[in-house]
């Protein structure tokens, strides 16, 4: 039977220390800290209700739910505030500007206005701070202003999906604004 030789002498040296890893670097370095005057520094109280549109602030976001509104108002009392969407709408401060160019929108005015209003209503169910600010005819264009860039982009996509044409999106580098130009 083979014997395993016994090693004698000095004990093995400890392994060399691992080099310390550098501080973690953020994945995205282009994240902007937008100074939005309509965004609260602190969160609203749970159950805060917008006195203009009736949206309720629940678990960190605005929702449109009448039953939830009644439950929270009964349990916590009423906390009337004005949500960011209503502040932007009242102050007429757009986050999206959609411009329709060409003769097509005039020929199909009723259908296009219906599409814009329906998309805005659907977006509002998902995010109550999404509002239409104004729909205005200017010379040969129709200009639609929205309270946030998401609704502006959504309207551009809806117009393109429904009526094709050419759509261009221009996002501002200085603030949260999108300009959408749709032409057919």
N, C-alpha and C positions, 0 to 999 in steps of 0.2 A: 504494500500500500504506500502510496506516495505521501510524503509529508509536506505540508505547506511551510516554507521557511518563514521563520519569524524575523521581522525587520526590527532591528534595534538601532538606537542612535537618537538623533534629535527629532522632535516631533515636526510634522509638516508645517510649513509656514502658512498663515492664513491667506486666503485669496486676496489679490490686490483690490483696493476699493474701486467700485464702479465710478466712472466719471459722472459728476452730477449733471442732470439734464437741465438744459436752459429753461427759463420760465416759459410756460405755454404761450404760444402766439395765437391771437384770434384768427379764426378761419377767414373771416371777411374783414378787410380793413377799410372798405368803402361804405360802411354803415354810417348814415348821417343821423345826427341828433337834430331833427327838425324843430325849429322853434314855432310851434303852432299856438297862437294866442287863444285858440278856442279849446285847447286840450287842457284839462285840469292837471295841476301838479300832483294832487292827491286823488285817490279814487273817491267817487261819490259814495254816500252811505248806501248800503244794500236797501232797496226799496224806494230809492229816490225816483220821483215821477216828473217827467218833462211836462210843464204846464201848458206848452203850446201843442205838442203832437201826441201826448199821452203815453209815450214810450216809458218803460220802467227799467231802472238799472238793477240788474240782478247778477250776482256772482261775476262781477268784473266786466259786464257788457250790457249794452242796451238791447231790449227785446220788446216786441209788440205782442203782448199776451194779456188780454183783459182779465182772465181768471187769476193769473198770477198777480196782476196789479191789485185786484181786490183783496186777495189773500195777504199780500205784504202790507197793504195800507191798513187792513184790519189788525194785523199782528204788530206792526212796527210804527204805525202812525204815518201821516202824510208828510213827505219831505219834498215840497215843490222846488224844482230847479228848471233850467233851460238847457237842453242837450246841445252838444256841439253842432249837430246838423241844423237845428233851428236857429242857433246863433249865426251860423254861416249864411243861412237863407235870409234871415232878417237883415244882416249886414251886407248882403249881396256880394259875398266874398267867394268866388268860384274855386273849386278844386279841379274842375273839368270844363273844358270849352269844346263843344262839338259843332263844327261848321259844315253844313251841307251846301254843296256847290253844284251848279248845272241846272238844266231845265227839268230834270226828272222829278225833283222834289216838289216843284210847283204843280206838275201834272198829277201827282199822287199825294197831294198834301194831306188829305184826310187819313189815308192809310198810314202814312209815315208818322203823323202826329199820334195816331192810335198805337203804333208800334212803340214809339218813344214813351208814351204814358204807361203802357203795359209793362215794358221793361223796367221802368222806374218803380212801378208798384211791386213787381217781383223782387227787385233789389231791396226795396224798403222792408219787405218781410224778412229778408236775410240780415239786413243791417239797417236799423231804423234811422241812422244818421245820414243815409243816402236820400237826398231830396233833389228835385228839380228846382232850380232857382228861377229860371226864366226861359221862355221860348220866344224868340224875337226874329222878325224878318228884317234884314238889312240889305238894301239894294237887291242883288241877285242871289243872296245867300240866306239860309236859315241858320240862326245861331241858338244853340241850346247850352245853358250853363247849369252845372251840377255842383253839389256841395263837396264832392270828393272825386278823386281821380279814378276810383274803381267804377263808379257809375258812368263816367265819361267814356272809359275804355269799353265798358259793357255795351253802351249804346252804339259805339263804332262797330263792334263785333256783330251786334244784332242787325244793323243796317246792311253790313256786308253779307251776312248769312241770308238775309231775306231778299235783297235786291241786287246782290253782287256789287259791281262798281269797284272803284279804287279807294282804299282807305289808308291814311297815313297817321301815325301816332308820334307825337313829339312830347317827350317828358322833360320837364324843367329840371335843371341841375341845382337851382337855388332854393326851390320850395316844392311842395307837393302839388304840382299842377300838371295836367296832361292836356294837350291840344290835339284834337282829333279832327281830321279833314276827310270828309267823304264826298266823293264825286261820281256822278253818273250822268 
